[in-house]
């Protein structure tokens, strides 16, 4: 039985680890051919929630699909344009673009700080990756999609941007990350309006706390108390997995979402209903 994404061409940024890796594997399991992209093909095994050991572009081949890897710095217009061009050169078109690459400076050495102590360079870097990177991915994917022939459904493409529950609300100490994810939501809605006449869907996923390197500080044994407090903020309790987010991405990239554009879909164990 054909998968829901059978023979569609999907480009995924930040595909080497975490949510991007899970989306690539889920798309491949539904029949999509995958263009993997990241700064490096090497994954971070310490935060892996699958049992596979190889680079993403190799692991997806087990599903009988084709795959390539293209190095890409999503803050570089020339890199992102070349990524889309490589997908077209290899596969002839781009059906799905997942703008997943992102950073959280607060999860690293910068840490949580109130706005009056927030470092300007950290703020600038966060917006450069989380907003400019998504803008460039949306721009070059939409430019390609609007000029290609529609598929059987009449749609020319599906763009999925990774936002966050923090693109729907606020919290203290993480000014840069929250600002960037609200911007992703604005970009998604504005782009959806631009792209709708061309039958290109533009939507965002809004994960809650998910087991990736972004929340590495919660995953070690020394942080059990903090982890329990965060888990308690989700009505379903616990933390999400990259696979939870990937299943929602499959939905937004499929014909099942044929009448959906311009939304931010929370995948958060109920976090945003509290």
C-alpha positions as CSV (number, residue, x, y, z in Angstrom):
1,X,0.0,0.0,0.0
2,X,1.5,3.4,-1.0
3,X,2.4,5.7,1.8
4,X,0.8,9.1,2.4
5,X,3.8,10.9,0.9
6,X,4.6,8.4,-1.9
7,X,7.2,9.7,-4.3
8,X,7.1,13.2,-3.0
9,X,10.4,15.0,-2.7
10,X,11.1,16.4,0.8
11,X,13.9,18.8,1.8
12,X,14.6,18.9,5.5
13,X,17.1,21.2,7.2
14,X,18.7,20.2,10.5
15,X,18.1,16.6,9.6
16,X,21.1,15.0,11.3
17,X,19.6,14.9,14.8
18,X,16.5,15.3,16.9
19,X,13.3,16.4,15.4
20,X,14.7,16.8,11.9
21,X,16.1,13.3,11.9
22,X,12.8,11.9,13.1
23,X,10.9,13.8,10.4
24,X,13.2,12.4,7.7
25,X,12.7,8.9,8.9
26,X,8.9,9.3,9.2
27,X,8.6,10.9,5.7
28,X,10.7,8.0,4.2
29,X,8.5,5.5,5.9
30,X,5.6,7.1,4.1
31,X,7.3,6.9,0.7
32,X,9.0,10.3,0.3
33,X,12.4,10.7,-1.2
34,X,14.6,12.7,1.2
35,X,17.1,15.6,0.8
36,X,18.9,15.7,4.1
37,X,20.7,18.9,5.0
38,X,22.6,20.1,8.1
39,X,26.0,21.6,9.0
40,X,27.3,18.0,9.4
41,X,25.7,14.6,8.6
42,X,26.9,13.3,12.0
43,X,24.1,12.9,14.6
44,X,24.3,13.4,18.4
45,X,23.8,9.9,19.7
46,X,23.5,11.1,23.3
47,X,20.1,12.6,22.5
48,X,18.9,9.9,20.1
49,X,15.4,8.5,20.6
50,X,15.7,5.9,17.8
51,X,17.8,2.8,17.8
52,X,19.6,3.5,14.5
53,X,23.3,4.2,14.3
54,X,24.0,5.7,10.9
55,X,23.7,9.1,9.3
56,X,20.1,10.1,8.5
57,X,20.6,10.1,4.8
58,X,21.7,6.5,5.0
59,X,19.1,5.2,7.5
60,X,16.2,6.4,5.4
61,X,17.3,4.1,2.5
62,X,15.9,1.1,4.5
63,X,12.5,2.3,3.5
64,X,13.2,1.8,-0.2
65,X,13.4,5.5,-1.0
66,X,16.2,7.6,-2.5
67,X,18.2,10.1,-0.4
68,X,21.0,12.6,-0.7
69,X,22.9,14.8,1.8
70,X,23.7,18.5,1.1
71,X,25.6,20.6,3.6
72,X,23.8,23.8,4.3
73,X,24.2,26.8,6.6
74,X,20.6,28.0,6.7
75,X,21.7,31.6,7.5
76,X,23.4,31.8,4.1
77,X,21.2,32.7,1.2
78,X,23.6,31.1,-1.3
79,X,23.6,27.8,0.7
80,X,19.8,27.6,0.9
81,X,19.3,28.5,-2.7
82,X,21.9,25.8,-3.6
83,X,20.1,23.3,-1.4
84,X,16.8,23.8,-3.3
85,X,18.7,23.7,-6.6
86,X,20.4,20.4,-5.7
87,X,17.0,18.9,-4.8
88,X,15.6,20.0,-8.2
89,X,18.7,18.8,-10.1
90,X,18.5,15.4,-8.4
91,X,14.8,14.8,-8.2
92,X,13.2,17.3,-10.6
93,X,11.1,19.2,-8.1
94,X,10.5,20.0,-4.4
95,X,7.2,19.0,-2.9
96,X,7.9,19.5,0.8
97,X,10.2,21.9,2.6
98,X,10.8,21.5,6.3
99,X,12.5,24.4,7.9
100,X,13.7,22.7,11.0
101,X,17.2,24.0,11.8
102,X,17.3,26.1,14.9
103,X,19.2,27.0,18.0
104,X,18.4,27.9,21.7
105,X,21.2,30.0,23.1
106,X,19.5,29.7,26.5
107,X,20.1,26.0,26.5
108,X,23.9,26.6,26.3
109,X,26.4,28.8,27.9
110,X,24.2,31.9,27.7
111,X,21.6,30.4,30.0
112,X,18.3,32.1,31.1
113,X,18.5,35.8,31.7
114,X,16.0,38.6,32.1
115,X,15.7,40.9,29.2
116,X,17.8,43.7,30.8
117,X,20.7,41.2,31.1
118,X,20.2,39.4,27.7
119,X,23.3,39.5,25.6
120,X,22.8,41.4,22.3
121,X,25.1,39.0,20.3
122,X,23.1,36.0,21.6
123,X,19.8,37.7,20.6
124,X,21.2,38.5,17.1
125,X,22.5,35.0,16.5
126,X,19.2,33.4,17.6
127,X,17.2,35.6,15.2
128,X,19.8,34.9,12.4
129,X,19.3,31.1,12.6
130,X,15.7,30.8,13.8
131,X,14.1,33.5,11.8
132,X,16.4,34.3,8.8
133,X,17.0,30.6,8.2
134,X,13.3,29.9,8.1
135,X,12.7,32.9,5.9
136,X,15.3,31.8,3.4
137,X,14.0,28.2,3.3
138,X,10.5,29.5,2.8
139,X,11.6,32.0,0.1
140,X,13.6,29.6,-2.1
141,X,11.2,26.7,-1.7
142,X,8.2,28.8,-2.6
143,X,10.0,30.3,-5.5
144,X,10.6,26.7,-6.9
145,X,7.1,25.4,-6.0
146,X,5.1,28.2,-7.6
147,X,6.7,27.5,-11.0
148,X,6.4,23.7,-10.9
149,X,3.4,21.6,-12.1
150,X,0.9,20.8,-9.4
151,X,0.6,17.2,-8.1
152,X,-2.4,14.9,-8.4
153,X,-4.1,16.8,-5.5
154,X,-3.8,20.1,-7.3
155,X,-1.2,21.3,-4.8
156,X,2.2,22.6,-5.7
157,X,3.9,22.2,-2.4
158,X,3.9,22.0,1.4
159,X,6.2,24.2,3.6
160,X,6.5,23.3,7.3
161,X,8.3,25.6,9.7
162,X,9.4,24.6,13.1
163,X,8.1,27.1,15.6
164,X,7.4,26.2,19.3
165,X,4.8,26.5,22.0
166,X,7.0,29.6,22.8
167,X,5.8,31.0,19.6
168,X,2.3,31.1,21.1
169,X,3.1,32.5,24.5
170,X,5.8,33.7,26.8
171,X,8.1,32.7,29.8
172,X,10.8,34.5,31.7
173,X,14.4,34.4,30.9
174,X,14.4,33.3,27.2
175,X,13.8,36.5,25.3
176,X,15.7,35.5,22.2
177,X,14.2,32.1,21.7
178,X,10.6,33.4,22.3
179,X,11.0,36.4,20.0
180,X,12.4,34.1,17.3
181,X,9.5,31.6,17.5
182,X,6.9,34.4,17.5
183,X,8.6,35.7,14.3
184,X,8.4,32.2,12.8
185,X,4.6,32.2,13.4
186,X,4.3,35.6,11.7
187,X,6.4,34.5,8.8
188,X,4.3,31.4,8.4
189,X,1.0,33.3,8.3
190,X,2.3,36.0,5.9
191,X,3.8,33.4,3.6
192,X,0.7,31.3,3.7
193,X,-1.2,34.3,2.3
194,X,1.4,34.9,-0.4
195,X,1.5,31.2,-1.4
196,X,-2.2,30.3,-1.3
197,X,-3.0,31.4,-4.8
198,X,-0.4,29.0,-6.0
199,X,-1.8,26.1,-3.9
200,X,1.3,26.0,-1.7
201,X,0.5,25.2,2.0
202,X,2.6,27.0,4.6
203,X,2.1,25.8,8.2
204,X,4.1,25.6,11.4
205,X,4.6,23.0,14.1
206,X,4.7,24.1,17.7
207,X,6.4,21.5,19.8
208,X,6.3,21.5,23.6
209,X,9.3,20.3,25.6
210,X,10.8,17.5,23.5
211,X,13.7,15.1,24.2
212,X,16.4,16.8,22.1
213,X,19.7,18.6,22.7
214,X,17.7,21.8,23.2
215,X,16.7,20.6,26.7
216,X,19.9,18.7,27.4
217,X,20.0,20.2,30.9
218,X,16.8,18.3,31.7
219,X,17.9,14.9,30.5
220,X,20.7,14.1,32.9
221,X,20.2,12.4,36.2
222,X,21.3,15.5,38.1
223,X,18.2,17.4,36.9
224,X,15.4,15.0,37.9
225,X,13.7,17.6,40.0
226,X,13.7,20.2,37.2
227,X,12.6,17.6,34.7
228,X,9.7,16.6,36.9
229,X,8.6,20.2,37.2
230,X,8.6,20.6,33.5
231,X,6.9,17.3,32.9
232,X,4.1,18.4,35.3
233,X,3.4,21.4,33.1
234,X,2.1,19.1,30.4
235,X,-1.4,17.7,31.2
236,X,-0.3,14.4,29.6
237,X,2.8,14.5,31.9
238,X,6.4,13.7,30.7
239,X,8.2,15.1,27.7
240,X,7.5,14.6,24.0
241,X,9.7,12.7,21.7
242,X,11.0,13.8,18.2
243,X,8.8,11.0,16.8
244,X,5.7,12.7,18.3
245,X,6.5,15.8,16.3
246,X,7.4,13.8,13.2
247,X,4.0,12.2,13.0
248,X,2.4,15.6,13.0
249,X,4.7,16.7,10.3
250,X,3.6,13.8,8.1
251,X,0.0,15.0,8.6
252,X,0.8,18.6,7.6
253,X,2.7,17.3,4.5
254,X,0.0,15.0,3.3
255,X,-3.3,15.3,1.5
256,X,-5.0,14.9,4.9
257,X,-4.1,18.5,5.5
258,X,-5.5,19.6,2.1
259,X,-7.7,22.4,3.6
260,X,-5.1,23.7,6.0
261,X,-2.7,26.6,5.7
262,X,-1.3,29.3,7.9
263,X,-1.6,27.5,11.2
264,X,0.7,26.8,14.1
265,X,-0.1,23.2,15.3
266,X,0.8,22.6,18.9
267,X,2.2,19.1,19.5
268,X,2.8,19.6,23.2
269,X,1.0,17.1,25.5
270,X,-1.6,19.8,26.3
271,X,1.0,22.4,27.4
272,X,-0.8,25.3,25.7
273,X,-4.2,24.5,27.2
274,X,-3.0,25.2,30.8
